């Protein structure tokens, strides 16, 4: 069994910054793609940023230039640095990872709330 634990969410003013972390633990042989999704009230969950095991990244257009995804493979951890935050970034942010143990499975974290408000 694999567990993803997120941290770093909270309340921040517009223009501020937050850094989210997500650590994977458990029966891990290797981790392939990792990513951050978000879901705002009344909206569908969307991919915010993804990163492959070799470090190739992709972002949704609305966060390009403001958010940076990175990972530490030695720590099985993925990060999301969020700068110049806007009220429309308010959502629950979820970590996702494709993990190989006895096979490849898709795992989700429990979510962390990010609220951007003055």
TASUL-V342356 format. One record per residue. RES is the residue in one letter. PSI is psi in degrees with one decimal (999 if undefined). OMEGA is omega in whole degrees, -180 to 180 (NA if undefined). Layout:
# TASUL-V342356
{{RES;PSI;OMEGA} {RES;PSI;OMEGA}}
This chain:
# TASUL-V342356
{{X;143.5;-179} {X;141.4;180} {X;136.7;174} {X;125.5;-178} {X;119.7;-179} {X;154.4;174} {X;162.9;173} {X;-3.3;179} {X;174.7;178} {X;-165.3;-180} {X;131.9;-179} {X;150.0;178} {X;155.1;175} {X;136.6;-177} {X;-9.5;-179} {X;-175.8;-176} {X;151.7;171} {X;154.4;175} {X;119.2;177} {X;144.7;176} {X;149.9;177} {X;116.3;-179} {X;131.2;177} {X;139.2;179} {X;160.4;179} {X;-150.5;-176} {X;83.4;-176} {X;122.2;171} {X;-46.2;175} {X;159.4;178} {X;127.9;178} {X;-119.6;-178} {X;145.6;173} {X;154.5;-178} {X;168.1;175} {X;131.5;175} {X;163.5;174} {X;153.9;178} {X;116.6;176} {X;158.0;180} {X;128.9;178} {X;4.7;-179} {X;161.5;177} {X;154.4;175} {X;136.2;-180} {X;150.5;175} {X;126.5;178} {X;-48.8;-178} {X;146.8;177} {X;157.6;179} {X;133.3;179} {X;173.6;179} {X;-23.5;179} {X;1.2;174} {X;8.2;176} {X;130.9;-174} {X;157.7;171} {X;151.3;-176} {X;149.8;169} {X;147.0;-173} {X;-35.3;-173} {X;-13.8;-179} {X;-2.7;-179} {X;133.8;-179} {X;-11.8;-180} {X;-35.8;-178} {X;148.3;176} {X;124.5;176} {X;142.0;178} {X;167.6;180} {X;152.8;174} {X;100.9;-175} {X;-30.3;179} {X;-28.3;-179} {X;1.2;-177} {X;43.3;-173} {X;140.3;175} {X;146.0;-177} {X;155.9;172} {X;107.9;175} {X;120.6;-176} {X;115.5;179} {X;164.7;178} {X;48.6;-176} {X;145.2;-179} {X;156.5;177} {X;-32.5;-180} {X;-5.9;173} {X;-6.0;180} {X;125.0;-177} {X;171.9;166} {X;127.1;-178} {X;131.2;-177} {X;139.1;174} {X;144.8;179} {X;143.7;179} {X;142.7;172} {X;111.8;-170} {X;132.6;173} {X;122.0;167} {X;-96.8;171} {X;-18.9;175} {X;-177.2;179} {X;124.7;180} {X;155.9;179} {X;125.2;-177} {X;151.6;178} {X;146.2;170} {X;178.0;-175} {X;-13.0;179} {X;146.6;176} {X;135.1;-175} {X;131.3;172} {X;121.3;179} {X;123.4;180} {X;110.4;-175} {X;147.8;176} {X;999;NA}}
